Amino acid sequence: MSSQANKEMDQNTLWGGKISPFSVSYGKMMMWFFLVSDALTFSGLLIAVGFFRHKYANIWPVSEEVFHALPFLGHAHFPLIYVALMTFILIVSSVTMVLAVEAGHRMDQKGVQKWLALTVIGGLFFLLSQVWEWSHFIHGSDIGALKVHGEVLRNYDVNEESIVGHGVIAQWAGKDGKKLEYIENIEANEEQREKLEHLTHELHHSSDIYIDDLIPIQKEYKALMKELGLSLRLPSADKDGKYYVLTPEETVKAISTGKPVFGANLYENEYGAKQYGQFFFFVTGFHGFHVFSGVVINFIILLGVSKGTYQRRGHYEMVEKIGLYWHFIDLVWVFVFTFFYLV
């Protein structure tokens, strides 16, 4: 049934049955019902993200420090640039969908075919980018983090110079008014233990150690840790960029009991709160499924357009209906990008 939206009707015809009193087809009406219910689902998810972010504010990762890589550029530091590119491409695909619908109103088969094909390409780019982003998040950094008694001691990636591989464990003492408890148990000979304590003592000598002073010490630490077969992490910094480290004794004990954590999954997250990873996989995965289904449906409709199916029907309402769904997907991603990545 084609849309009656552009036709004027008298009251008897409008409310006499057999046609939609709101000048909209049954298919469009059902699509709107679905989109409203789906919007409520995404709203609930984003509200839940906000709740847990507030609850775990002190260990909630900063997205700029998690998603800063670009494909084929290794450890380059470009905070959220690739996510922004994904967002831009998806928004552009919404524009091409508008042009496809407009061409359908003019019964321009080639126009619909061209703009719908570009929409499919944009959706595929977004999906492949999301696969890469998931892979990057799951793999994590080459540095990783150290999990001690359930608390992840993580690196804040102050600048590129801080990324020198497995470095020295550090954490400011007395955080949240408590100290971590360790048991002393490290497999090292006397020479290695003395060297370890010496290097740690150098770090602990001053509370105002900056990154330029840390790099040579970290390189020595890296070599020593390789000898000991241990995976460690870089120190954390406060908002002023100063490094506060554990005492030599606390460092030795922390090394022996800590568990290396690389990347993120549903149970661990090297970047901080595990809930961040759980919401990342669920929210972006749920949205990604919507994009995937949209791409598949768009492609099926594109085949129909190419075969002239809708031209013979005399209207392109099917393109309009999938257009509503595609615009909804784009709008939801704008909210996900804003409240999950930016805020």
N, C-alpha and C positions, 0 to 999 in steps of 0.2 A: 504494500500500500504506500503510495507516494504521499509526501507531506502536503498538508493543506494550509501551511503557515502563511502563504502569500495570497490566499484567496479570501475575498470578502463574502460573508454569508449572512443571511437574515436570521432572526431569532428562531423561527420555526425550523429552519434547516440546521442551525447551530445546536439546538437542544432536542432535535427530533429523533436522535439515535442514528445508528449506522455509520456515523463519523465521529472523530474525536472532538469533544466540545472545547478542548484547549488547542485545537489546530495543530496537533502533534501526533505522529504515528505511534502505534503500540510499541514498536521496536525502540523508538527514541525514549518513550516514557519509561520503559523497563531499564534502559541504559542509565537514565537519570536516577532511578531507584537504586540501582547497583552502585553507582558512583557515590551517592550520599552515604550508603552503608559502609562502603570502603573507606570513605573519608573519616568516618567515625573510628574505624579500626586503626588507621594511621595516626589519628589524633591521640588515641589511647596509648599507642607505642611511644610517641614523642613526649607525652606527659610523663610516662614511666621513666624515660631517659632523664628528663628534668629532675624527677624525684631522686633517682639514684645518684645523679651528678651532685645534687645538694648534699645527700647523705654521706657520700665519699669524696667530698670536695678536696680534702687534703691529699688524696692519692689518685684523683681522677686525671687521666692523661690529657695533655694539651695536644689537640689534633695537629697543630702546626709542627709539632716535634715528632709526630708519628708518621704523617703522610707528607714527606718532603722530597721524595725521590722522583726521578723521571726515567722512563724506559731508555735503556742503552747508555745512560749517563752515570752508572755506578752509584757512588755515594754523594752525588751532587746534592746541595741543600737548597731546594726551592719550595718553601712551605706552601702546601695546598695548590700549587700551580696546576698539577695534572688533574686534580679534582675539579678545579675551576674550568679547565679545558673540557672535561667531560660534561660539566653543567652547561657550558656554552653550546657545545654540539647538540645536546638534547633540546635546548631552547630553540636552536636553529631548525631542528627537525620538526618542532611544533609550527614554525613559520611555514615550512614546506608543506605540512599537512593542511594549513589554512589555504595555501595556494591550490592544493589538490581539490579541496572542497569547492573553492571558488570556480575552478575549471569545470568541475562537475555541474555546477549551476548553469554554466554556459554550454553544457553538453560537448565539451572539448575533450574527446577521448585521449588524444596524444598528450594534452596538458596534464590530465589526471594521471596518466601513466608515468610521465616524467617526474612530477612532484612527489608522487607516492613512492617511486623507486628511490628518490633521494631521502625520503623519510625512513625507508627501510635501511638504507646505508647508514644514516645517522644513528638509528637504533642499534645496529650491529656494532658500530664503533663504540658506543657506550657500553654494550655488553662485554665486548672484548677488553675494554679498559677496566671494567669492574673485575673481570677475571684476573687481570694483571695486578690490580690493587689488592685483591684478596690474597693472591700468592705472595705479594710483598709483605703484607701484614702478618700472614702466617709464618713466613720465613723469619721475619724480624731483622734486626741489625746484626752485623758481624761481632758487635761487642757483647750484646746480650745484657743480662742483669743477674744479680745474685739473690736468691730467695733464702732468707734466714728466719726460721721460726714463723713462717707464714707471711712475712713482710718482704716485699720485693724492693731491694735497693737498686734504684734505677739511675740511668744517665740522662742528663738534661740536654745534651748536645749543644753546649754553649756556642761553639763555633766549629768549623771544620777541623781546626788544629787539634781539637780535643779527641778526634776520632783516630786513635793510634793502635787500635786492636784491643786485646784483652789486657786491661790495665790494672791499677791498684783499687782494691775495694775501699770505699770511704763513706762516711755518713757523719753528720754533725751530732755531737754528743748531747744527750738530754732532750732529744726531740720529743715533744708531747709530754715532757716531764718524766720520761722513763728511759731506761737503758736496756739494750738487748742483752740476753744472757747466753753465754756460750760454754762449751766444754772444750778443754784444751786437748787436741788430738790431731796432730799433723805429722805425716810421714815425710821427714826431711832429716838429712844428716846434720851434723853440728855446723859445718861450713855454710850449708844452705840456710839453716836457721839464723845464723849470725848475720848473713847477708840480708835476709828478709827483714830482720829486726832493725838493721842499720838503715835500709832504704825507708822503712816505715817511720823510723825516728826522724829522718830528714824531712819527710812530709809533715810530721807532727811538730817540727821545730817552731813553726810559726802558724798562726791562725789566718794570716794574710797571704797565702800562697796563691798565685795566679797561674793561668794556663801555661805561659811561657816557661815558668820555673818547673812545671810538672812534667813536661814532655820528656826531657832526658831521663828523669827518674822513672817515668812510666815505661820507657823502652827497656831499662834495666829490669824492671819488674816483669815485663812481658817475657824476657828471656828466662828469668828465674822461674816463672810460673810454668813455662813450657817444660823445664827440667822436672818440675814437681808434678806435671800432668794435671794442672788445675786450670779451670776456666774462671776468669774474674771479670771485673768491670771497672769502668772509670769512676772517678769521684763525682758526687753530686755537688752542685753549687747553689748558693743562696741567690737572692735577687740582685745582689751587688756583684756577683761573679766571684766571690771568695769561696775558697774550699776549706771545709772543716773535716778533719779526718779522725778516725779512732786512734786510740793509743796503740803502741806497738803490740802490747799484749792482747788487746781486744781485736786487732787486725789478724793476728795469727790464729786466734780462736775462731773468728768469723770465717776465715778461709777454710778451716777444717770442717765446718758444719754447714756451710752454705751450699745450696743446690743451684747450678747454672740454669738460667731460663732464657730461651731464645724464641722470639716471636710470640704469637698469641694463639690460643685456642679457647675452648669453652671453659677450661679449668685453670689456665694460667695466662698471664699477660706480662711480658717483660716491661711494658710501658707503665704499669700501675694496676689499678683495680681490674679484677677479672670481669666484672660486670660490663666494663667498657667493651671488651671483646665480645661478650655475649650479645649485647645490644647491637654492636656493629654487624655481626653475622646475621642476626635476625632481621633488623630493620633494612639494611642494604640488600640482604638476600630476598626479603619479601618484596621490596620494590623491584629488584632485579628480575624476579619471577614475573612481575607485571610487565616489565619492559620486554622480556622474552616472549610472553604470550602476545603482546601487542605487535611485535615484529612478525611473529608467525601469522597472525590474523591479517596484518597489512600485506604480507607476501601473498596469502591466498586471495585476498581481494584484488591485488595487483594482477594476478593471473587471470581473474575474471574480467578485469578492465582490458587486458591485452587481447582476450578472446572476444571482446565486444558484448559481453553478457549484459552489462548495465546500460550500454548504448541501446540495445534492443528493448530493454525494459522501459526505456524512456526517462530514467532518472538515476541519480547516483547517491541515493539516500544511504546505502550501505557504507559509502565513503564518509558520509557525515557522521554516522553512528560510531564508526571506529575512530573518527576524528575526535569525538567527545572523549573517548577513552584515552586517546593519546595525549590530549591536552591535560587530562587529569593526572596522568603519569608524570608529565613535565612539572605540573604545579606541585605535586607531592614532593618531587625531588628538590625543588627550590626550598621547601620547608625543611626537608631532611638535611640538605646542605647547610642551611642557615643555623638550625638548632643543634645539629650533631657535630658539624665541623667548625663553624665559625664562632658560635656563642661560647 
